[in-house]
């Protein structure tokens, strides 16, 4: 799974991520990479993500630090529309469109 976590997204950047099958997650207000003191050595897991994902669903980003300490941070899924859910579920807009074309050709 590919994910980008940011403080905010420009509209076109967010939609391009979804179109490429990348999950855009946004920190809640007041939370940033700086306030979390992220240094790039952490590993991340997304908690609460399932095939039943909904637009703008709240999820949890589980951060495991190099020391082994774990922190759960609330984030918002920035898939904003139902069609973007379909794009993401298919791995991006191109795989989605190709599957739709193949369905019609059968």
N, C-alpha and C positions, 0 to 999 in steps of 0.2 A: 504494500500500500504506500502510495506517495502522498505526502501531506505538506502543506505550507502553513505555518502558524505565524500570524502577524498581529500587530496592534490595530491595523486597519488595512483596507484594500481599496484601490481605485476600481471603479466599476469594470473597466475593460480588463484589468489585470485579473480580477476575481473570475470574470466569465471565461477568460482564456485558460485559467487553471482548470476550471470545471470541464471546458472543452477538450482538454488534454487528459482528463481522467484523474486529476490531482485534487485532493480534498482540501479546500481552503478553510482553515479554522482561525477564529479571531479571539484574541484575549478579551476578557471582560474589562470594562472601564477601570482604569487605575492599575492594571496589570501589564507589565512589559517584560521583555527579556532582561532589561536592566534591573527592574524591581525584583525579579526572580533570581538575579545574579547568575544567569546562564553563561557558561564559558565554552560550550561546544563539546564538552566531554560527556554530556548526558546522553541517555537513551530515552526514547519516548514511546508510549503506547497510548492509543485512543480507546477510552473506555466508554461503552454505551453505544458504539456504532454497530448497526445491524442492517440486514437487507431492508428492514422496514424504516429506513431513515426518512426523516421529514424535513422540509425546508426550514432553515434557521433553528434546527434542533439544538438544545444544549447538550454538550458532551463533557467528558472529563479528559484532560491531558495528564497522563501519569508520567511524571519526570523521575527517572532513576539517576541519581548522581553517581559520579565515579566512586564516591565513598560508600555507596550502597543505600544511602538515604533516599527515601521516596517521598515525593510531594504530588498531591492531586490538585490540579488547577482547573477550574471551570472555564470552558471555552464555548463559543457559539459556532456551529457549522454554518458556513456562508454559502451553502447551496441554497439559493433563494427562491427557486421556482420548481414546480413539479416536473417540467420538462428537463431541467438540469439534474434532477434525481435520476431520470432515465439515462441521460448522457453519462453521468458518473457511474451508474450501475453497469453500463456497457463498456467502461474503460475510456470514455471520451466520445466526442461528437462523431468522429470519423467511423469508429467501429459501430456506433449506433446507426448511422445512416446506411452503412454497408449491410448491416443485418436487415434493416427495413427494406432495402432494395432486393435482397435475396428472398425475403418473405414474399414480396409481390411477384417475383419471378417463378414461384413454385406453382 
